[in-house]
Amino acid sequence: MANTKTVTDPTERKKLKRTARKKAAPKAKRASGVARGSQKKKVKKMTQGQRKR
């Protein structure tokens, strides 16, 4: 994504971002084994002072 911090006008900035997004290479699909967000294994409540992961 192009750096648009210097652009103060919101509509102009939005236009720049959209064009940059269109030009950008498509992101690779997430690997099949990688859980995301809500699918991640939840950590049961542990005793205090112990590492969770």
DSSP file (Angstrom, degrees, kcal/mol; ACC not computed):
  #  RESIDUE AA STRUCTURE BP1 BP2  ACC     N-H-->O    O-->H-N    N-H-->O    O-->H-N    TCO  KAPPA ALPHA  PHI   PSI    X-CA   Y-CA   Z-CA
    1    1 A M              0   0    0      0, 0.0    16,-0.1     0, 0.0     2,-0.1   0.000 360.0 360.0 360.0 136.6    0.0    0.0    0.0
    2    2 A A        -     0   0    0     14,-0.2     2,-0.7    15,-0.1    18,-0.1  -0.366 360.0-105.1 -69.9 148.9    1.3    3.4   -0.9
    3    3 A N        +     0   0    0      1,-0.1     3,-0.2    -2,-0.1    -1,-0.1  -0.658  45.6 167.1 -77.5 113.9    2.2    5.8    1.9
    4    4 A T    >   +     0   0    0     -2,-0.7     3,-0.8     1,-0.1    -1,-0.1   0.119  39.4 111.8-114.5  19.7   -0.7    8.4    2.0
    5    5 A K  T 3  S+     0   0    0      1,-0.2    -1,-0.1     8,-0.0    -2,-0.0   0.811  75.7  56.1 -63.4 -29.9    0.1   10.0    5.3
    6    6 A T  T 3  S+     0   0    0     -3,-0.2     2,-0.5     7,-0.0    -1,-0.2   0.744  86.2  90.9 -76.9 -21.6    1.0   13.2    3.6
    7    7 A V    <   -     0   0    0     -3,-0.8    -3,-0.0     1,-0.2     6,-0.0  -0.634  52.8-176.8 -78.8 122.4   -2.3   13.6    1.8
    8    8 A T        +     0   0    0     -2,-0.5    -1,-0.2     5,-0.0    -2,-0.0   0.801  57.1  87.8 -90.9 -31.1   -4.7   15.6    4.0
    9    9 A D     >  -     0   0    0      1,-0.2     4,-2.4     2,-0.1     5,-0.2  -0.581  67.9-150.9 -74.4 118.7   -7.8   15.5    1.9
   10   10 A P  H  > S+     0   0    0      0, 0.0     4,-2.3     0, 0.0    -1,-0.2   0.876  92.9  48.6 -59.5 -41.7   -9.7   12.3    2.9
   11   11 A T  H  > S+     0   0    0      2,-0.2     4,-2.1     1,-0.2     5,-0.1   0.909 112.9  48.0 -67.1 -40.2  -11.4   11.8   -0.5
   12   12 A E  H  > S+     0   0    0      1,-0.2     4,-2.3     2,-0.2    -1,-0.2   0.909 111.7  50.5 -63.8 -42.5   -8.1   12.2   -2.4
   13   13 A R  H  X S+     0   0    0     -4,-2.4     4,-2.4     1,-0.2    -2,-0.2   0.893 108.2  52.7 -62.4 -41.2   -6.4    9.8    0.0
   14   14 A K  H  X S+     0   0    0     -4,-2.3     4,-2.5     2,-0.2    -1,-0.2   0.914 108.4  50.6 -61.8 -43.7   -9.1    7.2   -0.5
   15   15 A K  H  X S+     0   0    0     -4,-2.1     4,-2.4     1,-0.2     5,-0.2   0.931 110.8  48.7 -59.3 -47.3   -8.7    7.5   -4.3
   16   16 A L  H  X S+     0   0    0     -4,-2.3     4,-2.2     1,-0.2    -1,-0.2   0.906 111.9  49.1 -60.2 -42.8   -4.9    7.0   -4.0
   17   17 A K  H  X S+     0   0    0     -4,-2.4     4,-2.4     2,-0.2    -1,-0.2   0.907 110.2  50.8 -65.1 -41.8   -5.4    4.0   -1.7
   18   18 A R  H  X S+     0   0    0     -4,-2.5     4,-2.0     2,-0.2    -2,-0.2   0.916 111.2  47.1 -63.1 -43.7   -7.9    2.3   -4.0
   19   19 A T  H  X S+     0   0    0     -4,-2.4     4,-2.0     1,-0.2    -1,-0.2   0.901 112.4  50.7 -65.0 -39.0   -5.7    2.7   -7.0
   20   20 A A  H  X S+     0   0    0     -4,-2.2     4,-1.9    -5,-0.2    -2,-0.2   0.888 109.1  51.5 -64.1 -38.7   -2.7    1.3   -5.0
   21   21 A R  H  < S+     0   0    0     -4,-2.4    -1,-0.2     1,-0.2    -2,-0.2   0.870 109.3  49.8 -67.3 -36.3   -4.9   -1.6   -3.9
   22   22 A K  H  < S+     0   0    0     -4,-2.0    -1,-0.2     1,-0.2    -2,-0.2   0.890 113.1  46.4 -68.0 -38.5   -5.8   -2.4   -7.5
   23   23 A K  H  < S+     0   0    0     -4,-2.0    -2,-0.2    -5,-0.1    -1,-0.2   0.803  92.5 101.2 -72.8 -29.7   -2.2   -2.3   -8.6
   24   24 A A  S  < S-     0   0    0     -4,-1.9     3,-0.1    -5,-0.2    -3,-0.0  -0.176  83.9-102.7 -62.0 147.6   -0.9   -4.4   -5.7
   25   25 A A        -     0   0    0      1,-0.1    -1,-0.1     0, 0.0    -2,-0.1  -0.426  47.1 -95.8 -67.3 142.8   -0.1   -8.1   -6.3
   26   26 A P        -     0   0    0      0, 0.0    -1,-0.1     0, 0.0     2,-0.1  -0.327  42.8-110.8 -63.0 140.9   -2.8  -10.4   -5.0
   27   27 A K        -     0   0    0      1,-0.1     2,-0.1    -3,-0.1     3,-0.1  -0.408  33.7-105.9 -72.5 146.8   -2.1  -11.8   -1.6
   28   28 A A        -     0   0    0      1,-0.1    -1,-0.1    -2,-0.1     3,-0.1  -0.420  39.7-101.8 -70.9 146.8   -1.4  -15.5   -1.3
   29   29 A K        -     0   0    0      1,-0.1     2,-0.1    -2,-0.1    -1,-0.1  -0.349  44.0 -96.9 -66.4 149.2   -4.1  -17.8    0.2
   30   30 A R        -     0   0    0      1,-0.1    -1,-0.1    -3,-0.1    -3,-0.0  -0.427  46.6 -98.9 -67.9 140.7   -3.6  -18.8    3.8
   31   31 A A    >   -     0   0    0      1,-0.1     3,-1.4    -2,-0.1    -1,-0.1  -0.255  29.7-119.4 -60.6 148.2   -2.0  -22.2    4.3
   32   32 A S  T 3  S+     0   0    0      1,-0.3    -1,-0.1    -3,-0.1    -2,-0.1   0.797 109.6  53.1 -63.5 -30.0   -4.5  -25.0    5.0
   33   33 A G  T 3  S+     0   0    0      2,-0.1     2,-0.7     1,-0.0    -1,-0.3   0.537  85.6  98.7 -84.0  -5.0   -3.1  -25.8    8.4
   34   34 A V    <   -     0   0    0     -3,-1.4     2,-0.2     6,-0.0     6,-0.0  -0.735  61.3-152.7 -92.3 116.5   -3.2  -22.3    9.8
   35   35 A A        -     0   0    0     -2,-0.7     2,-0.4     4,-0.1     5,-0.1  -0.537  12.1-151.8 -79.9 151.2   -6.2  -21.6   12.0
   36   36 A R    >   -     0   0    0     -2,-0.2     3,-2.3     4,-0.0     4,-0.1  -0.987  41.8 -50.2-131.3 135.8   -7.4  -18.0   12.2
   37   37 A G  G >  S+     0   0    0     -2,-0.4     3,-1.7     1,-0.3    -2,-0.0  -0.195 128.9  19.7  53.4-112.6   -9.1  -16.1   14.9
   38   38 A S  G 3  S+     0   0    0      1,-0.3    -1,-0.3    -2,-0.1     4,-0.1   0.702 121.6  61.2 -67.1 -19.9  -12.1  -17.9   16.2
   39   39 A Q  G <  S+     0   0    0     -3,-2.3    -1,-0.3     2,-0.1    -2,-0.2   0.582  81.9 108.3 -82.3  -8.9  -10.9  -21.3   14.9
   40   40 A K  S <  S-     0   0    0     -3,-1.7     2,-0.2     1,-0.1    -4,-0.0  -0.300  84.4 -94.8 -69.5 153.3   -7.7  -21.2   17.0
   41   41 A K        -     0   0    0      1,-0.1     2,-0.2    -6,-0.0    -1,-0.1  -0.479  43.0-128.7 -67.2 132.7   -7.4  -23.5   20.0
   42   42 A K        -     0   0    0     -2,-0.2     2,-0.6    -3,-0.1    -1,-0.1  -0.580  13.5-125.8 -86.2 147.4   -8.6  -21.8   23.1
   43   43 A V        -     0   0    0     -2,-0.2     3,-0.1     3,-0.0    10,-0.1  -0.815  22.2-132.4 -94.8 124.4   -6.4  -21.7   26.2
   44   44 A K        -     0   0    0     -2,-0.6     2,-0.1     1,-0.1    -1,-0.0  -0.346  43.3 -79.2 -69.2 156.0   -8.1  -23.0   29.4
   45   45 A K        -     0   0    0      1,-0.1     2,-0.2    -2,-0.0    -1,-0.1  -0.379  58.8-161.0 -61.8 126.3   -7.7  -20.9   32.5
   46   46 A M        -     0   0    0     -2,-0.1     3,-0.1     1,-0.1     6,-0.1  -0.639  24.7 -87.3-109.7 165.4   -4.3  -21.6   33.9
   47   47 A T    >   -     0   0    0     -2,-0.2     3,-1.2     1,-0.1    -1,-0.1  -0.386  59.0 -90.1 -68.0 150.0   -2.7  -21.0   37.2
   48   48 A Q  T 3  S+     0   0    0      1,-0.2    -1,-0.1    -2,-0.1     3,-0.1  -0.286 107.6  25.0 -65.6 142.8   -1.1  -17.6   37.7
   49   49 A G  T 3  S+     0   0    0      1,-0.3     2,-0.4    -3,-0.1    -1,-0.2   0.506  93.1 116.0  86.7   5.0    2.5  -17.1   36.8
   50   50 A Q  S <  S-     0   0    0     -3,-1.2    -1,-0.3     1,-0.0     2,-0.2  -0.843  72.3-107.2-109.0 145.8    2.6  -19.9   34.2
   51   51 A R        -     0   0    0     -2,-0.4    -1,-0.0     1,-0.1    -3,-0.0  -0.464  22.1-153.8 -68.3 137.8    3.2  -19.5   30.5
   52   52 A K              0   0    0     -2,-0.2    -1,-0.1     1,-0.1    -8,-0.1   0.853 360.0 360.0 -81.5 -36.4    0.1  -20.0   28.5
   53   53 A R              0   0    0    -10,-0.1    -1,-0.1     0, 0.0    -2,-0.1   0.378 360.0 360.0-128.5 360.0    1.7  -21.1   25.2
